[in-house]
């Protein structure tokens, strides 16, 4: 038969003045009720028969009888704690925290008075527990924000808009020093804009952008701005796009300008695999084969950038011509475009800067 016992702290040795302990038929403790010296009380429940995955639940009430804290101990050792702003003195309504068996925070969810919430996930490492992600939703600006934190200090921020902005998603990436490295915007009209930045000014370019459209139905543009003036502009015809057939009779167009933003070189890669090049003056360095065929051209653009054109005169490559942009010394190539035998312009950039293949 279950029963209960009453205890009183007459010697004032405990933080409670009295408590009631509840026992089951086997004499095992099933619960406690503790009246605290400072007002308020504890209600504690146990699972002596091991019927549930929870070993203990502790609820704390303030002097007004309002629930202020609820802690749950699970059989596997982890613990969850729910804090309530019972008195209404804080700008948050509740905080739910999940701990490992070693007391390390795994995640935390905060509900604020204005209706928005913040959820944080942690690595759970005992020695160096760190936040790995944070999401914010329900804010007055109608933005859902997700942040991801890497071990090296870099982070990514992704926002979704449910309000009246002209975009649906907006992503940003930062390096360990907090410098912006890239952004990605998806607009309501299904167009997109991706931008990369040369954080730390490590290369001869400062910014690169790429436009896109829904199901690749329109011509996309890739642009690289050089540090000391001039730029590269590439236009890609969506051969495999959603539109019926090809938009233009060419696969790609590339235009490069010099220090003064004057045209230095342009090329059109036609669908029949022919190249139409334009050389707008400049001191070109030309290398030829023994038979007199041009196998390489290079031009210093005067802005710290060297433009190099390699031609597959021996027909040993899977491209007809390859264009490279690098620092003026010819080292540190940050952009390569191969005009492929498959009729596609293959673009790639410096590893870790803009990304892998762009088209």
C-alpha positions as CSV (number, residue, x, y, z in Angstrom):
1,X,0.0,0.0,0.0
2,X,1.3,3.4,-0.9
3,X,1.9,6.0,1.8
4,X,3.5,9.4,2.6
5,X,5.7,10.9,5.3
6,X,6.0,14.4,6.5
7,X,9.3,16.1,7.5
8,X,10.0,19.5,9.1
9,X,13.4,21.2,9.1
10,X,13.2,22.4,12.7
11,X,17.0,22.9,12.9
12,X,16.9,25.0,9.7
13,X,19.6,22.8,8.1
14,X,18.0,22.8,4.6
15,X,16.6,25.3,2.1
16,X,13.1,23.9,2.7
17,X,11.0,24.3,5.8
18,X,8.9,21.1,5.3
19,X,8.5,18.3,2.8
20,X,6.2,15.5,2.1
21,X,7.6,12.3,0.6
22,X,5.3,9.9,-1.3
23,X,6.1,6.1,-1.4
24,X,4.7,3.3,-3.6
25,X,3.6,-0.2,-2.4
26,X,7.3,-1.4,-2.4
27,X,8.5,1.5,-0.3
28,X,10.1,3.3,-3.2
29,X,10.0,7.1,-3.4
30,X,7.6,8.2,-6.1
31,X,7.5,12.0,-5.3
32,X,8.4,14.9,-3.0
33,X,6.7,18.2,-2.2
34,X,9.1,20.7,-0.6
35,X,8.1,24.0,0.9
36,X,11.0,26.4,0.5
37,X,12.2,28.8,3.1
38,X,12.2,31.7,0.6
39,X,8.7,31.0,-0.5
40,X,7.6,28.8,-3.3
41,X,7.9,25.1,-3.5
42,X,9.3,22.1,-5.3
43,X,7.3,19.2,-6.8
44,X,9.5,16.2,-7.7
45,X,8.4,13.0,-9.4
46,X,10.4,9.8,-9.8
47,X,10.0,6.6,-11.9
48,X,11.1,3.9,-9.4
49,X,9.4,1.2,-11.5
50,X,11.3,2.3,-14.6
51,X,8.1,2.6,-16.6
52,X,9.2,5.6,-18.6
53,X,12.4,7.0,-20.2
54,X,12.4,9.7,-17.6
55,X,14.0,9.1,-14.1
56,X,13.0,12.4,-12.4
57,X,11.0,15.5,-13.1
58,X,11.5,18.6,-10.8
59,X,9.1,21.6,-11.0
60,X,9.8,24.8,-9.1
61,X,7.1,27.3,-8.3
62,X,7.5,30.8,-7.0
63,X,5.7,32.2,-3.9
64,X,2.7,33.1,-6.1
65,X,2.3,29.5,-7.2
66,X,3.6,30.2,-10.7
67,X,5.8,27.6,-12.4
68,X,9.3,29.1,-12.9
69,X,11.4,26.0,-13.7
70,X,11.0,22.5,-14.8
71,X,13.9,20.0,-15.0
72,X,13.7,16.5,-16.6
73,X,16.3,13.9,-16.0
74,X,16.3,11.1,-18.6
75,X,17.4,7.5,-18.2
76,X,20.3,8.0,-20.7
77,X,21.8,10.7,-18.5
78,X,20.9,13.8,-20.5
79,X,18.8,16.5,-18.9
80,X,16.4,19.2,-20.1
81,X,15.5,22.4,-18.2
82,X,12.7,24.7,-19.0
83,X,12.8,28.2,-17.4
84,X,9.7,30.4,-17.3
85,X,9.6,34.1,-16.7
86,X,6.8,33.7,-14.2
87,X,7.2,37.2,-12.8
88,X,7.3,38.8,-16.3
89,X,10.5,40.7,-15.5
90,X,12.5,39.6,-18.6
91,X,12.0,40.1,-22.3
92,X,11.7,36.4,-22.8
93,X,8.8,34.0,-21.9
94,X,10.7,30.7,-21.7
95,X,14.1,29.1,-22.2
96,X,14.4,25.4,-22.9
97,X,17.9,23.9,-22.6
98,X,19.1,20.4,-23.3
99,X,22.2,19.1,-21.5
100,X,24.4,16.0,-22.1
101,X,25.0,13.6,-19.3
102,X,28.2,15.5,-18.5
103,X,26.3,18.8,-18.2
104,X,27.4,20.2,-21.6
105,X,24.7,22.3,-23.5
106,X,23.4,20.5,-26.6
107,X,20.7,23.1,-27.6
108,X,18.7,26.0,-26.3
109,X,15.4,27.4,-27.4
110,X,14.3,30.9,-26.3
111,X,10.8,32.2,-26.7
112,X,10.5,36.0,-26.4
113,X,7.6,38.2,-25.3
114,X,7.2,39.7,-28.8
115,X,6.5,36.3,-30.2
116,X,9.8,35.5,-31.9
117,X,12.1,32.6,-31.0
118,X,15.8,31.8,-31.2
119,X,17.1,28.2,-31.4
120,X,20.8,27.4,-30.8
121,X,22.6,24.1,-31.3
122,X,26.0,23.3,-29.8
123,X,28.7,20.9,-30.7
124,X,28.4,19.1,-27.4
125,X,32.2,18.9,-26.8
126,X,33.1,18.6,-23.2
127,X,36.2,20.7,-23.4
128,X,35.3,23.3,-26.0
129,X,31.6,23.4,-26.4
130,X,30.7,25.9,-29.1
131,X,27.6,27.0,-30.9
132,X,27.2,25.4,-34.4
133,X,23.9,26.9,-35.5
134,X,21.3,29.6,-34.5
135,X,17.9,30.1,-36.0
136,X,15.6,33.1,-35.5
137,X,12.0,33.1,-36.5
138,X,8.7,35.0,-35.8
139,X,10.3,38.4,-35.9
140,X,8.4,41.6,-36.8
141,X,10.5,42.0,-40.0
142,X,9.1,38.7,-41.3
143,X,12.5,37.1,-41.7
144,X,13.5,33.6,-40.8
145,X,17.3,33.6,-40.2
146,X,19.6,30.6,-39.9
147,X,23.3,31.0,-39.0
148,X,25.9,28.2,-39.1
149,X,29.2,28.5,-37.3
150,X,32.3,26.5,-38.4
151,X,35.1,25.4,-36.1
152,X,37.6,27.6,-38.0
153,X,35.5,30.7,-37.1
154,X,33.8,31.2,-40.4
155,X,30.0,31.4,-40.6
156,X,27.1,31.4,-43.0
157,X,23.8,33.3,-42.7
158,X,20.7,32.3,-44.6
159,X,17.5,34.4,-44.5
160,X,14.0,33.8,-45.9
161,X,11.5,36.6,-46.3
162,X,7.8,36.2,-45.9
163,X,7.2,39.9,-46.1
164,X,7.2,42.5,-48.9
165,X,10.8,42.3,-50.0
166,X,11.7,41.5,-53.6
167,X,13.6,38.4,-52.6
168,X,12.7,35.1,-51.0
169,X,16.2,34.0,-49.8
170,X,19.4,35.8,-49.0
171,X,22.6,34.0,-48.0
172,X,25.9,35.5,-46.8
173,X,29.2,33.8,-45.9
174,X,32.0,35.3,-43.7
175,X,35.5,34.2,-43.1
176,X,37.1,33.7,-39.6
177,X,38.0,37.4,-39.5
178,X,34.4,38.4,-40.1
179,X,34.9,39.6,-43.7
180,X,32.2,39.0,-46.2
181,X,33.2,36.3,-48.7
182,X,30.0,35.7,-50.7
183,X,26.3,36.4,-51.0
184,X,23.5,34.6,-52.8
185,X,20.1,36.1,-53.5
186,X,17.0,34.4,-54.9
187,X,14.5,36.9,-56.1
188,X,10.7,36.7,-56.2
189,X,10.7,36.7,-60.0
190,X,12.9,33.5,-59.8
191,X,16.1,35.3,-60.9
192,X,19.2,34.8,-58.8
193,X,22.4,36.8,-58.1
194,X,25.5,35.3,-56.6
195,X,28.4,37.5,-55.5
196,X,31.9,36.5,-54.3
197,X,34.4,38.9,-52.7
198,X,38.2,38.7,-52.4
199,X,38.3,38.9,-48.6
200,X,41.7,39.9,-47.4
201,X,42.6,41.3,-50.8
202,X,44.6,38.2,-51.7
203,X,44.1,38.4,-55.5
204,X,44.0,40.8,-58.4
205,X,40.2,40.8,-58.4
206,X,37.8,42.4,-55.9
207,X,34.4,41.0,-56.7
208,X,32.7,38.4,-59.0
209,X,29.0,38.1,-59.7
210,X,26.8,35.6,-61.5
211,X,23.2,36.0,-62.6
212,X,20.8,33.1,-63.1
213,X,17.2,32.5,-64.0
214,X,14.5,29.9,-63.3
215,X,15.3,26.6,-64.9
216,X,18.2,28.3,-66.7
217,X,15.8,29.8,-69.2
218,X,17.7,33.0,-69.9
219,X,21.2,34.1,-70.7
220,X,23.4,34.1,-67.6
221,X,26.2,36.6,-66.9
222,X,29.4,36.1,-65.0
223,X,31.4,39.2,-64.2
224,X,34.8,39.7,-62.4
225,X,35.9,43.2,-61.3
226,X,39.7,43.7,-61.2
227,X,41.3,45.6,-58.3
228,X,42.9,48.4,-60.4
229,X,40.2,48.8,-63.0
230,X,38.8,46.8,-65.8
231,X,36.7,43.6,-65.7
232,X,35.7,40.3,-67.3
233,X,32.1,39.7,-68.6
234,X,31.0,36.3,-69.7
235,X,27.5,35.6,-71.2
236,X,26.3,32.0,-71.4
237,X,23.5,30.9,-73.7
238,X,21.4,28.3,-71.9
239,X,21.8,25.4,-74.3
240,X,20.2,23.0,-71.8
241,X,17.7,25.6,-70.5
242,X,14.0,25.2,-70.1
243,X,13.3,27.3,-73.1
244,X,12.6,25.5,-76.4
245,X,15.8,25.5,-78.4
246,X,18.8,27.8,-78.0
247,X,18.3,31.5,-77.5
248,X,21.3,32.6,-79.5
249,X,23.4,30.9,-82.3
250,X,26.4,31.1,-79.9
251,X,27.3,29.2,-76.7
252,X,29.2,32.0,-75.0
253,X,30.6,35.5,-75.3
254,X,33.5,36.8,-73.3
255,X,34.8,40.4,-73.0
256,X,37.9,41.6,-71.1
257,X,38.7,45.3,-70.5
258,X,42.0,46.9,-69.4
259,X,43.1,49.4,-66.8
260,X,41.0,52.2,-68.4
261,X,38.1,49.9,-68.9
262,X,38.7,49.9,-72.7
263,X,38.2,46.7,-74.6
264,X,41.3,44.5,-74.7
265,X,39.9,41.3,-76.0
266,X,36.6,39.6,-76.9
267,X,35.6,36.2,-78.2
268,X,32.4,34.6,-79.3
269,X,32.1,30.8,-79.1
270,X,29.6,29.8,-81.7
271,X,27.3,26.7,-81.7
272,X,29.3,25.3,-84.6
273,X,32.4,25.4,-82.4
274,X,34.1,28.2,-84.2
275,X,35.7,31.1,-82.4
276,X,35.4,34.7,-83.4
277,X,38.1,36.8,-81.7
278,X,38.7,40.5,-81.5
279,X,42.1,41.9,-80.5
280,X,41.8,45.6,-79.6
281,X,45.4,46.6,-79.9
282,X,47.8,46.3,-77.0
283,X,51.3,44.8,-76.8
284,X,50.4,41.1,-77.3
285,X,53.1,38.5,-76.8
286,X,52.6,35.8,-79.3
287,X,54.2,32.3,-79.3
288,X,54.0,30.1,-82.5
289,X,54.7,26.5,-83.4
290,X,57.4,25.5,-85.8
291,X,54.8,25.6,-88.5
292,X,53.8,29.2,-87.7
293,X,50.5,28.4,-86.0
294,X,49.7,30.6,-82.9
295,X,49.7,28.4,-79.8
296,X,49.7,31.1,-77.2
297,X,48.9,34.8,-76.8
298,X,49.3,36.9,-73.6
299,X,48.6,40.5,-72.8
300,X,49.4,42.6,-69.7
301,X,46.2,44.6,-69.0
302,X,48.1,47.2,-67.0
303,X,46.0,46.6,-63.9
304,X,48.0,43.8,-62.4
305,X,46.2,41.2,-64.5
306,X,47.7,39.0,-67.2
307,X,45.4,37.6,-69.9
308,X,46.7,34.4,-71.5
309,X,45.1,32.5,-74.5
310,X,46.2,29.0,-75.2
311,X,45.2,27.2,-78.5
312,X,45.1,23.5,-79.0
313,X,47.1,23.5,-82.2
314,X,48.2,19.8,-81.6
315,X,44.6,18.7,-81.0
316,X,45.5,16.9,-77.9
317,X,43.0,18.6,-75.5
318,X,39.3,18.5,-75.2
319,X,39.1,22.2,-75.8
320,X,39.9,24.5,-78.7
321,X,41.1,27.4,-76.7
322,X,41.7,28.1,-73.0
323,X,41.7,31.6,-71.5
324,X,43.4,32.3,-68.2
325,X,43.5,35.4,-66.0
326,X,46.2,35.6,-63.4
327,X,48.4,38.1,-61.6
328,X,50.7,40.1,-63.8
329,X,53.6,37.7,-63.0
330,X,51.7,34.9,-64.6
331,X,51.3,33.1,-61.2
332,X,48.1,32.8,-59.1
333,X,45.6,32.1,-61.9
334,X,42.2,33.1,-60.6
335,X,40.1,32.4,-63.6
336,X,40.2,29.8,-66.4
337,X,37.7,29.4,-69.2
338,X,38.0,26.4,-71.6
339,X,36.1,26.5,-74.9
340,X,35.2,22.9,-75.0
341,X,34.9,20.5,-77.9
342,X,31.5,19.7,-76.4
343,X,30.3,23.2,-77.3
344,X,30.2,24.3,-73.7
345,X,32.3,27.0,-72.0
346,X,33.7,25.5,-68.8
347,X,34.6,28.2,-66.2
348,X,36.5,27.7,-63.0
349,X,38.1,30.0,-60.5
350,X,40.8,30.0,-57.9
351,X,40.1,27.2,-55.3
352,X,38.5,28.6,-52.2
353,X,37.7,31.9,-53.7
354,X,34.6,31.8,-56.0
355,X,34.0,28.1,-56.1
356,X,34.3,25.2,-58.4
357,X,32.9,25.0,-61.9
358,X,30.6,27.9,-62.6
359,X,29.1,26.7,-65.9
